[in-house]
Amino acid sequence: MSSVPDGITLERHRDLDGRTASLWLRRAILCAIAVLPILALLNVFGQHPSTTSTNTPAVSVQVTSPSRLRSGLIFQVRMKITAHQNIKELEVVFDRGWWESMSVNSSVPEPSEESSSDGRVVFDYGPLGAGHTHESWIYFQVNPTNVGKRQEDIDVKDGETELAHINRSLTIFP
């Protein structure tokens, strides 16, 4: 057996005497780093869509969109509005949380008119007859510096008359 090199003590360097706390600290840090990709694989950080719906005497509304996202992701919002009565002027009013630090890639079909009211975006789709369904898709991209939680409520209106309200929130991870 060869002799131990100068400056090396077997108890300290091989057996790690007096270093058990730092050994467990290194293992804990390594496990914490390994947890992040596992959580991402389990969809904790986003893009799995969730559906929020409401049903009133006037309309049924379904909104399908992710409720958790990561910065930079492209995602789709799908709205399905079924009229139970004739709607003269279908308007969909989006809270500002839908547009804060987001890029809109497209909207299909495009609304006949777009406007804003008190910081909220209004899409006007024209008349919708009783028993008919309007479906639309909006494609967004989360801006890279966008992080936090915000409200994404939607109101469905017939002109000035509110027909339905959808409560949603969005969390954006870095």
C-alpha positions, -999 to +999 in steps of 0.1 A: +000+000+000+013+034-009+017+061+016-006+091+020+005+122+002+018+152+022-010+175+034-037+148+032-052+132+064-073+102+058-098+111+086-105+145+071-103+139+033-114+102+030-137+098+059-150+134+059-147+138+097-162+171+108-178+177+074-211+158+076-232+190+078-217+204+046-222+170+029-260+171+037-262+208+027-247+199-007-271+170-012-301+193-002-291+219-027-287+193-055-322+179-047-337+214-047-322+220-082-335+187-094-370+195-082-375+224-107-374+202-139-396+176-122-422+203-113-421+216-148-428+181-162-458+179-138-471+211-154-468+232-123-454+261-143-480+262-170-496+260-204-520+232-196-554+248-204-583+250-180-619+258-189-641+283-170-677+284-179-710+301-169-746+296-179-772+323-176-807+325-191-793+346-219-760+328-228-737+300-221-700+309-221-669+287-220-633+301-219-604+277-223-570+291-216-540+283-194-542+297-159-504+293-153-477+303-179-440+308-182-425+340-198-421+337-235-447+311-241-472+312-270-508+301-260-543+300-273-575+313-258-608+297-270-642+313-263-674+296-270-706+316-266-740+300-271-770+324-273-802+313-255-820+344-268-814+368-297-784+391-292-785+423-312-748+432-306-725+406-291-697+423-273-669+405-254-651+427-229-617+416-216-600+429-184-567+446-189-549+415-174-554+398-207-533+425-224-507+435-198-473+426-212-488+403-237-484+402-275-514+393-296-505+372-326-539+369-341-576+367-334-599+343-354-624+354-365-616+390-362-642+411-345-661+436-366-650+463-343-624+467-315-624+494-289-615+501-253-636+512-224-621+521-190-589+503-198-607+471-209-606+458-245-640+454-262-645+430-292-678+435-311-690+405-331-724+418-343-757+399-339-760+363-327-793+345-330-809+323-303-796+288-305-765+298-324-729+296-312-700+319-317-665+305-313-633+325-315-596+320-308-571+345-297-533+337-299-511+354-273-474+354-264-462+362-229-436+389-230-403+377-214-403+403-186-439+395-177-441+379-142-469+379-116-505+373-110-534+392-126-572+391-131-585+380-165-622+385-162-645+385-193-679+401-197-703+391-224-727+419-233-756+427-256-747+464-263-748+479-228-766+450-211-743+425-193-753+389-201-726+369-184-694+374-164-664+350-162-639+352-133-604+341-142-569+347-130-535+341-145-501+334-129-470+339-149-437+324-138-402+336-148 
